[in-house]
Amino acid sequence: MKVKVLCTACINENAALPISEKRDIIPWVTIPLQESKIYSFKCEKGHSCKVIVSGLKHEVLFESGVLALKDGYFREAVTSFAASLERFYEFIILVLLMKEAKSNKIGFDKVWKSVVNQSERQLGAVNFLFFKEFGKAMPTLDDLKISKNDLGGKTPVEFRNGIIHKGLIPTSASAINYGQAVTDHIVQIITEVATTREDLLLDALRYIQANDFAELGEEQPHFMTNAFFLSTLSIFHSFDMTDLVTARTQRLTDYIVRVNNNGMR
């Protein structure tokens, strides 16, 4: 999986040009995806550049699953979708503990370290935090009532466990159906949070962005946004929660067809 970025020096050199002309003059630079969001590279003109590519971990992992589907790697797609969901739960924990994370970062980091490598504990934590905030149980993946025929006779959780722990190989259809189930589940939860506690969601996104920039100290790189299928970072540019929800109603199969146009390869 690779990410496409633009050279900020080339952008500045051509700042006066119309956007339509910039597209022809400023080339994309394609570089391998990495764990850090901070990318250092040289463009074809020799400019040294550093950019932060936005994207929460669950967004990036889901995009990796989409590309695996596109290329015919169905088992790898399912594992990426499953990992994406686990990282999404981590993000929701941060959202629902935003006040504590900002007021007592040292304490928050210490508590987080006790569950960071234990997904079952994280799932328990996010369920209780969701209940405390919204007064109801958090929806589960199996609540979607997906036909077992869509997942080889299994529930979403059984399907995921068979792939991850037993080495089962899914069909193309079942991998896509699982990816759609994860999409619908994430949409359901993010919709609840975005429409009732927008303040916490925005605070968490700003908190993450601030931490990204803090990695560089005084150096300030260009901040770039990729159009990930499950992108939550559109909130940085629009406070319209209706748009946030509507943007996620598209079907996964439709997105796979268009995936070559979104800046990821």
BELZILIN-V470125 format. One record per pair of residues at least 12 apart in sequence whose ideal C-beta (glycine too) atoms are under 6 Angstrom apart, sorted by the first residue. I is the first residue (numbers start at 1). J is the second residue. If there is no record, write none. Layout:
i=(I;I)
j=(J;J)
This chain:
i=(1;1;1;2;2;2;3;3;4;4;4;5;5;5;6;7;7;7;8;8;9;10;29;29;37;37;37;38;39;39;50;51;51;51;52;52;52;53;54;54;55;55;56;57;58;58;58;59;59;59;61;61;61;62;62;63;63;64;65;65;65;65;66;68;69;70;70;74;74;74;75;77;78;78;78;78;81;81;81;82;85;86;88;89;89;92;93;93;94;95;95;95;96;96;98;98;98;139;141;141;141;142;142;142;144;144;146;150;151;151;152;156;159;179;180;183;187;191;194;194;195;205;226;227;229)
j=(33;64;67;30;32;265;33;53;28;30;263;29;51;224;26;43;47;49;49;222;47;26;41;43;52;53;212;52;51;53;221;221;222;224;212;221;223;224;225;233;226;228;91;87;84;87;88;228;230;231;80;83;84;84;230;228;264;80;77;80;81;179;259;80;256;256;259;170;172;175;169;175;163;170;175;178;178;179;182;160;182;119;186;122;126;126;125;126;204;200;201;204;129;133;200;203;204;188;156;157;185;155;156;157;181;184;181;177;174;177;174;181;178;252;252;252;248;245;241;244;241;235;263;262;255)
